[in-house]
Amino acid sequence: MDQLIVDKQSNRDLRFVMTHPQAKARHAELVEEIRRHDYLYYVEANPRLSDREYDALYRELRDVEAQFPDLVTPDSPTQRVGGQPIKAFKPVQHLMPMMSLDNTYSQAEVRQFVARVQRLLPHETLDWMVEPKVDGVAVSLRYEEGMFTVGATRGDGTTGDDITGNLKTIRSLPLNLKASRKSASTKIPKLLEVRGEVYLPLESFKKANAERLAANEEPFANPRNAAAGSLKQLDPRIVARRGLDVVLYGLGYLEGGDPPERHSEALQWFKSLGLKTPEKTWLCRSEEDLIEAINELDKLRHNFRYQTDGAVLKLDMRALREKVGATSHAPRWAIAYKYEAEQAETKVNNITVQVGRTGALTPVAELQPVHLAGTVVKRATLHNEDQIRRLDVRIGDTVTIQKAGEIIPEVVGVVLHKRIGEEKVFHFPKHCPECGSPISRGGVSGEEVAWRCTNLDCPAQVRGRIEHWCARGAMDIEGGGEVLVRQLVDSGLARDVADLYSLTLEQVAGLERMGEKSAQNFLDAVETSKKRDLWRLIFGLGILHVGAGVAKALARHFATLDDLRNASVEELTETEDIGEVIAQSVFQWFHEERNQKLIERLRRAGLNFRSELYKPRAAKGKLAGKTFVLTGTLPTLKREEAAARIEALGGKVSSSVSKKTDYVVAGEEAGSKLEKAQQLGIEVVTEEELLKMCG
């Protein structure tokens, strides 16, 4: 029969009679070639093909397998992303326990550690290996007859989670040792268990966070959390897009061969099998060699692709390791030396104050630019006036900066001995720096520490309120970002959110860098927003203390915006999840004359004031009384759409996982919430299962 195949010279589709033996031979060629180029690119960092050429090979392999499905093998390059979502991770028992390491921050304690091991081995000459301590997720990989069969997390050291499907997506991890080994003379053991660390490369981490911020989602705290969250994904196809990598550094179990006598030899053996090993190691023969290696690694580590927070020191000889033994949780022959968080000193050139949409004044330290852990730090928030007083930060002070977890810059303190008497005490302004209006503090609760501008027409507040109204989680008006909103406010076209609904095409298109097409798209999005559900409108109004969760609670309790506007404080506090402070804030907002006028203008503009979440109707739904937590990006539904379906059927959507949670709906980039759900034994469901529950 005719079969579709791609000509490897011209990359053109050809249709001709292709026998099964021909397809089998070509399949073997493609698999071998793709594996070789994977190794060159992901392990050796020495690519020999362009992306286009590589993709052509991959497409041809995929086409051959589509025509001859029986040729698909578990170790085929196409199967790295072929796994289907699973409902839960199965437990896997390690063939040998995965122990943790004792650690120290002191080089003196490193010397004590060496002396302690030497006392246990008084007549032996000790050789040591030093490796980078990769800040990732410890894993165990099992190969049977050269085939990758099982991958697991550390877990409790004896039993971990089976994450085989997710690990298969890592392109530097060979699925078949026989095909990946560098020399045919390298013997493949019958059974091999090897240990390592999965990490998210720093450039992938930055890219992932940029995408999350663009999607108005919370960024990952650090690369390790991102890697851990990725490996906890139930769908390997999602993991494949994350770009994880792995480094292998330890032998767990071996059957069908003699283990190398030295750790340094084991690393060379791993490499000959096609496994990715630490890019830099040191063989040390004395205490001084160890200290020198630790210091050299500290200088090099910021150039690595991964985040590393220390050095691992290990006895090189396997036989000596066995003599030294281990405690109940850690080997006596190894230790981790942790580097102190990198610090830098810099000067405070100035302290400025920013005004947010709620009028809150936030002081910011404008710093003399300083390099810190690979980035340049120029600014740092001082949070509020009280924080400035606690730190006693003055303009002209030299301050110490460090990165918490080597990610987030923070001011640790003031270097007092460097004061020369010319530093200026910062006096918090008595008036708004944007509009000059008086400021006040105390808020609805009377306990608030932030100062706020009292002028609701302050340009900074107006811009902030309109940007908030347009945001994805609120009225979702595409195009209503910072640049356009600033132009609308500065030109006098928008003084509040209601003005957006009277804008004309001519007005918007006349703004700088706004063509007619872009202007029309923005106005179409404004028009579409009129149909948004009531909870979005409530959230979009920017009422103090009213986030998306509170807005939904109010929309479940009140059928219309008018019902909410006319509610007393007592009626508001009867609403689930609404306390006295929030109730007072909502009541006060709706009884401001300017806000009442705003509501009427929105009514005339044709916005929806009715709630689809109104509880008496929704409570009859099949999800009544059930609490859901949504985490990650779902395959087809936006998170807001999934929440709307749940709430329309009487269910409640919470932002955090607790014992009261009934279900966690997990999608792409599900992280700590998924992990917590698994720890608490809460049922985790996919989007497909959620839709079935919704009927």
MITI-232414 format. One record per residue (C-alpha): x, y, z; residue in one letter; residue number from 1; chain. Coordinates in steps of 0.2 Angstrom, whole numbers. Layout:
BEGIN
((X,Y,Z),A,NUM,A)
...
// end
This chain:
BEGIN
((0,0,0),M,1,A)
((5,18,-2),D,2,A)
((14,26,13),Q,3,A)
((18,44,17),L,4,A)
((36,47,21),I,5,A)
((47,63,20),V,6,A)
((62,64,9),D,7,A)
((77,67,20),K,8,A)
((86,77,7),Q,9,A)
((72,89,1),S,10,A)
((60,87,16),N,11,A)
((46,85,3),R,12,A)
((31,73,5),D,13,A)
((33,58,-6),L,14,A)
((20,45,-9),R,15,A)
((26,28,-14),F,16,A)
((25,10,-9),V,17,A)
((35,7,6),M,18,A)
((37,-10,14),T,19,A)
((38,-14,32),H,20,A)
((56,-19,32),P,21,A)
((60,-2,23),Q,22,A)
((51,8,36),A,23,A)
((59,-2,51),K,24,A)
((76,2,44),A,25,A)
((73,20,41),R,26,A)
((65,21,59),H,27,A)
((81,14,66),A,28,A)
((92,26,57),E,29,A)
((81,41,63),L,30,A)
((80,36,81),V,31,A)
((99,33,81),E,32,A)
((102,50,73),E,33,A)
((90,60,84),I,34,A)
((97,52,100),R,35,A)
((115,57,94),R,36,A)
((110,75,91),H,37,A)
((100,75,108),D,38,A)
((116,70,117),Y,39,A)
((127,83,107),L,40,A)
((114,97,111),Y,41,A)
((108,94,128),Y,42,A)
((123,85,136),V,43,A)
((139,90,127),E,44,A)
((132,108,123),A,45,A)
((139,105,105),N,46,A)
((125,106,93),P,47,A)
((129,100,75),R,48,A)
((112,103,67),L,49,A)
((101,119,65),S,50,A)
((84,118,74),D,51,A)
((76,117,56),R,52,A)
((86,102,52),E,53,A)
((83,93,69),Y,54,A)
((64,97,67),D,55,A)
((64,89,50),A,56,A)
((71,73,57),L,57,A)
((59,73,71),Y,58,A)
((44,75,60),R,59,A)
((50,62,48),E,60,A)
((51,49,63),L,61,A)
((34,54,69),R,62,A)
((27,52,51),D,63,A)
((35,34,50),V,64,A)
((28,29,67),E,65,A)
((11,36,62),A,66,A)
((11,25,46),Q,67,A)
((18,10,56),F,68,A)
((12,11,74),P,69,A)
((20,-6,78),D,70,A)
((38,2,76),L,71,A)
((34,14,91),V,72,A)
((45,9,106),T,73,A)
((45,16,124),P,74,A)
((62,23,121),D,75,A)
((58,32,105),S,76,A)
((62,51,105),P,77,A)
((43,54,101),T,78,A)
((38,46,117),Q,79,A)
((46,59,128),R,80,A)
((30,69,127),V,81,A)
((18,55,123),G,82,A)
((12,51,141),G,83,A)
((-6,54,145),Q,84,A)
((-12,63,161),P,85,A)
((-12,53,177),I,86,A)
((-24,54,192),K,87,A)
((-11,52,205),A,88,A)
((7,47,208),F,89,A)
((10,29,213),K,90,A)
((23,25,227),P,91,A)
((40,18,222),V,92,A)
((52,9,234),Q,93,A)
((70,14,231),H,94,A)
((82,-1,228),L,95,A)
((94,8,240),M,96,A)
((89,21,253),P,97,A)
((91,39,247),M,98,A)
((99,48,261),M,99,A)
((100,67,264),S,100,A)
((116,76,268),L,101,A)
((122,85,284),D,102,A)
((127,103,280),N,103,A)
((137,117,287),T,104,A)
((140,136,283),Y,105,A)
((157,136,291),S,106,A)
((174,131,284),Q,107,A)
((180,128,301),A,108,A)
((167,114,302),E,109,A)
((173,107,286),V,110,A)
((190,105,293),R,111,A)
((182,97,309),Q,112,A)
((172,85,297),F,113,A)
((188,80,288),V,114,A)
((197,77,305),A,115,A)
((182,66,311),R,116,A)
((183,55,295),V,117,A)
((201,54,297),Q,118,A)
((199,48,315),R,119,A)
((187,34,309),L,120,A)
((200,29,296),L,121,A)
((217,32,305),P,122,A)
((228,23,293),H,123,A)
((221,28,277),E,124,A)
((225,42,264),T,125,A)
((209,51,260),L,126,A)
((205,57,243),D,127,A)
((189,69,241),W,128,A)
((178,74,227),M,129,A)
((170,91,227),V,130,A)
((154,95,216),E,131,A)
((142,109,214),P,132,A)
((127,107,225),K,133,A)
((113,109,213),V,134,A)
((98,118,220),D,135,A)
((84,106,213),G,136,A)
((74,91,216),V,137,A)
((83,75,221),A,138,A)
((77,60,210),V,139,A)
((82,42,207),S,140,A)
((82,34,190),L,141,A)
((81,15,187),R,142,A)
((88,7,171),Y,143,A)
((84,-11,167),E,144,A)
((94,-19,153),E,145,A)
((99,-2,148),G,146,A)
((81,4,147),M,147,A)
((74,18,158),F,148,A)
((60,10,167),T,149,A)
((56,20,183),V,150,A)
((60,37,190),G,151,A)
((55,43,207),A,152,A)
((57,58,219),T,153,A)
((66,55,236),R,154,A)
((51,55,246),G,155,A)
((55,49,264),D,156,A)
((71,41,258),G,157,A)
((64,24,256),T,158,A)
((49,27,245),T,159,A)
((45,41,233),G,160,A)
((33,46,220),D,161,A)
((33,38,203),D,162,A)
((37,52,191),I,163,A)
((43,42,176),T,164,A)
((32,51,163),G,165,A)
((38,68,168),N,166,A)
((56,63,169),L,167,A)
((55,56,151),K,168,A)
((52,74,145),T,169,A)
((69,79,150),I,170,A)
((79,79,133),R,171,A)
((96,76,141),S,172,A)
((90,60,150),L,173,A)
((93,45,139),P,174,A)
((79,33,138),L,175,A)
((91,19,132),N,176,A)
((108,18,138),L,177,A)
((114,6,124),K,178,A)
((109,18,111),A,179,A)
((117,33,121),S,180,A)
((133,26,127),R,181,A)
((149,34,119),K,182,A)
((158,17,116),S,183,A)
((151,0,112),A,184,A)
((164,-7,124),S,185,A)
((155,1,139),T,186,A)
((146,-13,147),K,187,A)
((127,-10,151),I,188,A)
((122,-17,168),P,189,A)
((107,-28,171),K,190,A)
((100,-16,183),L,191,A)
((106,1,187),L,192,A)
((99,14,200),E,193,A)
((107,31,198),V,194,A)
((104,47,208),R,195,A)
((104,65,203),G,196,A)
((95,82,203),E,197,A)
((82,89,192),V,198,A)
((83,108,190),Y,199,A)
((75,122,180),L,200,A)
((89,131,170),P,201,A)
((90,149,175),L,202,A)
((85,156,158),E,203,A)
((70,144,158),S,204,A)
((65,151,175),F,205,A)
((66,169,169),K,206,A)
((56,165,154),K,207,A)
((43,155,164),A,208,A)
((41,170,176),N,209,A)
((39,182,162),A,210,A)
((25,172,154),E,211,A)
((16,170,171),R,212,A)
((18,189,175),L,213,A)
((11,193,157),A,214,A)
((-4,181,161),A,215,A)
((-7,191,178),N,216,A)
((-1,175,187),E,217,A)
((10,174,203),E,218,A)
((28,171,198),P,219,A)
((38,156,204),F,220,A)
((48,161,220),A,221,A)
((64,152,214),N,222,A)
((70,139,201),P,223,A)
((69,125,214),R,224,A)
((51,128,218),N,225,A)
((47,129,199),A,226,A)
((56,112,196),A,227,A)
((47,104,211),A,228,A)
((30,111,204),G,229,A)
((34,104,187),S,230,A)
((38,87,193),L,231,A)
((22,87,202),K,232,A)
((12,90,186),Q,233,A)
((0,76,182),L,234,A)
((1,79,164),D,235,A)
((19,75,156),P,236,A)
((14,86,141),R,237,A)
((14,101,152),I,238,A)
((30,96,160),V,239,A)
((38,95,143),A,240,A)
((35,113,139),R,241,A)
((44,119,155),R,242,A)
((62,114,149),G,243,A)
((68,104,164),L,244,A)
((86,97,165),D,245,A)
((95,84,175),V,246,A)
((112,81,182),V,247,A)
((117,63,189),L,248,A)
((130,62,203),Y,249,A)
((127,46,213),G,250,A)
((126,27,211),L,251,A)
((112,19,221),G,252,A)
((111,1,216),Y,253,A)
((120,-10,203),L,254,A)
((117,-28,197),E,255,A)
((126,-36,183),G,256,A)
((143,-28,185),G,257,A)
((156,-22,197),D,258,A)
((153,-5,204),P,259,A)
((168,7,201),P,260,A)
((180,8,215),E,261,A)
((180,27,216),R,262,A)
((167,40,214),H,263,A)
((177,50,202),S,264,A)
((177,34,191),E,265,A)
((159,32,193),A,266,A)
((156,49,186),L,267,A)
((166,45,171),Q,268,A)
((157,28,169),W,269,A)
((140,38,170),F,270,A)
((146,49,156),K,271,A)
((152,35,145),S,272,A)
((134,28,147),L,273,A)
((127,45,140),G,274,A)
((121,51,157),L,275,A)
((124,70,161),K,276,A)
((136,73,175),T,277,A)
((142,88,185),P,278,A)
((150,100,173),E,279,A)
((164,104,185),K,280,A)
((172,93,199),T,281,A)
((188,94,210),W,282,A)
((198,79,216),L,283,A)
((206,84,232),C,284,A)
((219,76,243),R,285,A)
((220,87,258),S,286,A)
((210,99,269),E,287,A)
((218,114,260),E,288,A)
((213,107,243),D,289,A)
((195,106,249),L,290,A)
((195,124,255),I,291,A)
((203,130,239),E,292,A)
((190,120,229),A,293,A)
((175,127,239),I,294,A)
((182,145,236),N,295,A)
((185,142,218),E,296,A)
((167,135,215),L,297,A)
((160,150,224),D,298,A)
((168,161,211),K,299,A)
((162,150,196),L,300,A)
((144,145,202),R,301,A)
((135,161,195),H,302,A)
((140,156,178),N,303,A)
((132,139,179),F,304,A)
((115,136,170),R,305,A)
((107,131,186),Y,306,A)
((106,139,203),Q,307,A)
((118,131,216),T,308,A)
((119,136,234),D,309,A)
((134,126,240),G,310,A)
((147,112,237),A,311,A)
((146,94,241),V,312,A)
((161,85,248),L,313,A)
((162,66,247),K,314,A)
((175,53,250),L,315,A)
((181,46,233),D,316,A)
((185,28,238),M,317,A)
((169,17,239),R,318,A)
((177,5,251),A,319,A)
((181,18,263),L,320,A)
((164,25,262),R,321,A)
((157,8,268),E,322,A)
((169,8,282),K,323,A)
((164,25,288),V,324,A)
((145,20,287),G,325,A)
((130,32,290),A,326,A)
((119,38,303),T,327,A)
((100,35,302),S,328,A)
((98,49,290),H,329,A)
((115,54,282),A,330,A)
((131,47,277),P,331,A)
((146,50,288),R,332,A)
((157,51,272),W,333,A)
((149,67,264),A,334,A)
((144,84,269),I,335,A)
((136,99,260),A,336,A)
((145,116,263),Y,337,A)
((132,130,260),K,338,A)
((137,147,254),Y,339,A)
((131,162,264),E,340,A)
((118,172,254),A,341,A)
((128,184,243),E,342,A)
((128,202,250),Q,343,A)
((133,219,244),A,344,A)
((134,236,251),E,345,A)
((127,251,241),T,346,A)
((122,269,245),K,347,A)
((104,275,246),V,348,A)
((104,290,234),N,349,A)
((86,295,238),N,350,A)
((70,289,245),I,351,A)
((55,292,234),T,352,A)
((36,289,237),V,353,A)
((24,280,225),Q,354,A)
((5,282,225),V,355,A)
((-5,266,221),G,356,A)
((-23,265,215),R,357,A)
((-30,264,233),T,358,A)
((-20,280,237),G,359,A)
((-7,270,248),A,360,A)
((10,279,248),L,361,A)
((24,267,247),T,362,A)
((42,273,250),P,363,A)
((56,266,238),V,364,A)
((74,266,241),A,365,A)
((83,272,225),E,366,A)
((100,264,226),L,367,A)
((117,266,218),Q,368,A)
((117,252,206),P,369,A)
((125,236,213),V,370,A)
((128,219,206),H,371,A)
((121,205,217),L,372,A)
((120,187,212),A,373,A)
((120,190,194),G,374,A)
((108,205,193),T,375,A)
((109,224,195),V,376,A)
((99,230,210),V,377,A)
((93,248,208),K,378,A)
((78,250,219),R,379,A)
((70,242,234),A,380,A)
((54,245,242),T,381,A)
((54,251,260),L,382,A)
((35,246,262),H,383,A)
((30,260,274),N,384,A)
((35,274,286),E,385,A)
((37,262,301),D,386,A)
((49,251,291),Q,387,A)
((60,266,288),I,388,A)
((60,270,306),R,389,A)
((64,252,311),R,390,A)
((79,251,300),L,391,A)
((83,269,303),D,392,A)
((87,271,284),V,393,A)
((93,288,279),R,394,A)
((97,296,262),I,395,A)
((115,294,259),G,396,A)
((117,279,271),D,397,A)
((127,264,265),T,398,A)
((115,248,267),V,399,A)
((118,230,266),T,400,A)
((108,221,252),I,401,A)
((106,202,250),Q,402,A)
((94,191,240),K,403,A)
((83,180,250),A,404,A)
((84,163,242),G,405,A)
((96,171,230),E,406,A)
((81,178,221),I,407,A)
((73,193,230),I,408,A)
((83,208,234),P,409,A)
((81,214,252),E,410,A)
((89,227,263),V,411,A)
((97,218,278),V,412,A)
((102,234,287),G,413,A)
((112,250,288),V,414,A)
((131,250,289),V,415,A)
((131,262,304),L,416,A)
((150,263,305),H,417,A)
((151,271,288),K,418,A)
((140,286,292),R,419,A)
((149,302,291),I,420,A)
((136,314,298),G,421,A)
((130,320,281),E,422,A)
((116,308,279),E,423,A)
((98,315,279),K,424,A)
((84,308,289),V,425,A)
((69,305,277),F,426,A)
((53,314,283),H,427,A)
((38,306,276),F,428,A)
((28,318,266),P,429,A)
((12,326,274),K,430,A)
((5,328,257),H,431,A)
((3,317,241),C,432,A)
((18,318,230),P,433,A)
((7,316,215),E,434,A)
((-7,329,218),C,435,A)
((-2,338,234),G,436,A)
((-18,333,243),S,437,A)
((-17,329,262),P,438,A)
((-14,311,267),I,439,A)
((-20,301,282),S,440,A)
((-18,284,290),R,441,A)
((-29,272,300),G,442,A)
((-41,266,286),G,443,A)
((-57,257,290),V,444,A)
((-50,247,304),S,445,A)
((-40,261,312),G,446,A)
((-25,250,313),E,447,A)
((-18,252,295),E,448,A)
((0,257,294),V,449,A)
((0,264,277),A,450,A)
((-3,283,273),W,451,A)
((-15,286,259),R,452,A)
((-19,301,248),C,453,A)
((-36,308,253),T,454,A)
((-39,315,235),N,455,A)
((-49,302,225),L,456,A)
((-46,312,209),D,457,A)
((-27,310,212),C,458,A)
((-20,306,194),P,459,A)
((-10,291,201),A,460,A)
((-26,284,209),Q,461,A)
((-36,287,194),V,462,A)
((-23,278,183),R,463,A)
((-22,264,196),G,464,A)
((-41,262,197),R,465,A)
((-43,261,178),I,466,A)
((-29,249,176),E,467,A)
((-37,238,189),H,468,A)
((-54,239,181),W,469,A)
((-46,233,164),C,470,A)
((-36,219,172),A,471,A)
((-38,201,167),R,472,A)
((-45,196,184),G,473,A)
((-58,210,184),A,474,A)
((-67,216,168),M,475,A)
((-54,209,157),D,476,A)
((-52,223,144),I,477,A)
((-38,219,133),E,478,A)
((-27,233,128),G,479,A)
((-31,243,144),G,480,A)
((-13,243,150),G,481,A)
((-2,255,159),E,482,A)
((3,265,143),V,483,A)
((-14,267,136),L,484,A)
((-22,272,153),V,485,A)
((-9,285,156),R,486,A)
((-13,293,139),Q,487,A)
((-31,293,143),L,488,A)
((-29,301,160),V,489,A)
((-16,313,155),D,490,A)
((-27,319,140),S,491,A)
((-42,321,151),G,492,A)
((-52,308,141),L,493,A)
((-54,297,156),A,494,A)
((-57,302,174),R,495,A)
((-65,286,180),D,496,A)
((-69,269,174),V,497,A)
((-86,275,168),A,498,A)
((-78,287,155),D,499,A)
((-71,271,146),L,500,A)
((-89,268,140),Y,501,A)
((-91,285,131),S,502,A)
((-75,285,122),L,503,A)
((-75,287,103),T,504,A)
((-64,279,89),L,505,A)
((-58,296,84),E,506,A)
((-53,300,102),Q,507,A)
((-43,284,105),V,508,A)
((-36,283,88),A,509,A)
((-29,300,90),G,510,A)
((-18,295,105),L,511,A)
((1,292,102),E,512,A)
((5,276,94),R,513,A)
((-13,271,93),M,514,A)
((-19,266,76),G,515,A)
((-37,264,71),E,516,A)
((-36,245,71),K,517,A)
((-29,245,89),S,518,A)
((-41,258,95),A,519,A)
((-56,248,88),Q,520,A)
((-50,232,96),N,521,A)
((-49,241,113),F,522,A)
((-66,249,111),L,523,A)
((-73,231,106),D,524,A)
((-66,224,122),A,525,A)
((-74,239,132),V,526,A)
((-90,234,124),E,527,A)
((-88,216,128),T,528,A)
((-85,220,146),S,529,A)
((-103,226,149),K,530,A)
((-108,208,149),K,531,A)
((-96,202,163),R,532,A)
((-104,194,178),D,533,A)
((-108,205,194),L,534,A)
((-93,198,204),W,535,A)
((-81,205,191),R,536,A)
((-89,222,192),L,537,A)
((-88,222,211),I,538,A)
((-70,217,211),F,539,A)
((-66,230,197),G,540,A)
((-72,244,207),L,541,A)
((-57,243,218),G,542,A)
((-66,244,235),I,543,A)
((-53,243,249),L,544,A)
((-51,225,256),H,545,A)
((-62,217,242),V,546,A)
((-52,205,231),G,547,A)
((-59,193,219),A,548,A)
((-64,180,232),G,549,A)
((-73,193,243),V,550,A)
((-82,199,227),A,551,A)
((-88,182,223),K,552,A)
((-94,179,241),A,553,A)
((-104,195,239),L,554,A)
((-111,190,222),A,555,A)
((-117,174,230),R,556,A)
((-126,183,243),H,557,A)
((-134,197,234),F,558,A)
((-144,195,218),A,559,A)
((-140,212,211),T,560,A)
((-128,227,213),L,561,A)
((-143,237,220),D,562,A)
((-146,224,233),D,563,A)
((-128,225,238),L,564,A)
((-128,244,238),R,565,A)
((-143,245,250),N,566,A)
((-136,232,262),A,567,A)
((-133,237,280),S,568,A)
((-116,233,289),V,569,A)
((-126,219,298),E,570,A)
((-132,211,282),E,571,A)
((-115,212,275),L,572,A)
((-107,203,289),T,573,A)
((-120,189,287),E,574,A)
((-112,185,270),T,575,A)
((-100,170,271),E,576,A)
((-81,175,273),D,577,A)
((-86,194,276),I,578,A)
((-80,201,293),G,579,A)
((-83,217,301),E,580,A)
((-68,226,293),V,581,A)
((-73,221,275),I,582,A)
((-92,225,279),A,583,A)
((-87,243,285),Q,584,A)
((-76,246,269),S,585,A)
((-90,240,257),V,586,A)
((-104,250,266),F,587,A)
((-93,266,267),Q,588,A)
((-89,264,248),W,589,A)
((-107,263,243),F,590,A)
((-112,278,253),H,591,A)
((-99,290,246),E,592,A)
((-109,302,234),E,593,A)
((-96,301,221),R,594,A)
((-97,282,220),N,595,A)
((-116,282,219),Q,596,A)
((-115,293,204),K,597,A)
((-102,282,197),L,598,A)
((-114,267,199),I,599,A)
((-128,276,190),E,600,A)
((-116,281,175),R,601,A)
((-111,263,174),L,602,A)
((-130,258,174),R,603,A)
((-133,270,160),R,604,A)
((-119,263,150),A,605,A)
((-127,246,150),G,606,A)
((-116,236,162),L,607,A)
((-123,220,169),N,608,A)
((-129,222,187),F,609,A)
((-136,205,190),R,610,A)
((-126,190,198),S,611,A)
((-125,173,190),E,612,A)
((-118,167,207),L,613,A)
((-133,172,217),Y,614,A)
((-134,158,231),K,615,A)
((-152,154,232),P,616,A)
((-152,149,214),R,617,A)
((-135,141,213),A,618,A)
((-137,132,230),A,619,A)
((-148,119,221),K,620,A)
((-134,114,210),G,621,A)
((-125,97,210),K,622,A)
((-109,105,217),L,623,A)
((-118,114,232),A,624,A)
((-108,113,248),G,625,A)
((-92,108,239),K,626,A)
((-76,118,240),T,627,A)
((-64,118,225),F,628,A)
((-46,125,223),V,629,A)
((-40,129,205),L,630,A)
((-21,128,202),T,631,A)
((-12,130,186),G,632,A)
((-18,133,168),T,633,A)
((-31,121,162),L,634,A)
((-31,114,144),P,635,A)
((-46,123,137),T,636,A)
((-55,133,151),L,637,A)
((-48,149,158),K,638,A)
((-47,148,177),R,639,A)
((-61,161,178),E,640,A)
((-72,151,167),E,641,A)
((-69,135,177),A,642,A)
((-73,145,193),A,643,A)
((-89,152,185),A,644,A)
((-95,134,181),R,645,A)
((-92,128,198),I,646,A)
((-100,143,207),E,647,A)
((-115,142,195),A,648,A)
((-119,125,202),L,649,A)
((-117,130,220),G,650,A)
((-99,126,223),G,651,A)
((-86,137,231),K,652,A)
((-69,141,224),V,653,A)
((-56,145,236),S,654,A)
((-38,152,234),S,655,A)
((-30,141,246),S,656,A)
((-29,122,250),V,657,A)
((-35,117,267),S,658,A)
((-43,102,276),K,659,A)
((-60,110,271),K,660,A)
((-56,108,252),T,661,A)
((-65,94,243),D,662,A)
((-57,95,226),Y,663,A)
((-41,102,218),V,664,A)
((-42,105,200),V,665,A)
((-25,104,193),A,666,A)
((-18,110,176),G,667,A)
((-2,117,169),E,668,A)
((10,124,181),E,669,A)
((2,117,196),A,670,A)
((14,119,210),G,671,A)
((13,120,229),S,672,A)
((-6,119,230),K,673,A)
((-5,102,221),L,674,A)
((8,96,233),E,675,A)
((-2,102,248),K,676,A)
((-17,93,242),A,677,A)
((-8,77,240),Q,678,A)
((-1,79,257),Q,679,A)
((-18,81,264),L,680,A)
((-26,67,254),G,681,A)
((-37,79,245),I,682,A)
((-44,72,228),E,683,A)
((-36,80,213),V,684,A)
((-46,80,197),V,685,A)
((-42,86,179),T,686,A)
((-52,98,169),E,687,A)
((-60,84,160),E,688,A)
((-66,76,177),E,689,A)
((-72,93,182),L,690,A)
((-83,95,167),L,691,A)
((-90,78,170),K,692,A)
((-95,83,188),M,693,A)
((-103,99,181),C,694,A)
((-113,88,169),G,695,A)
// end
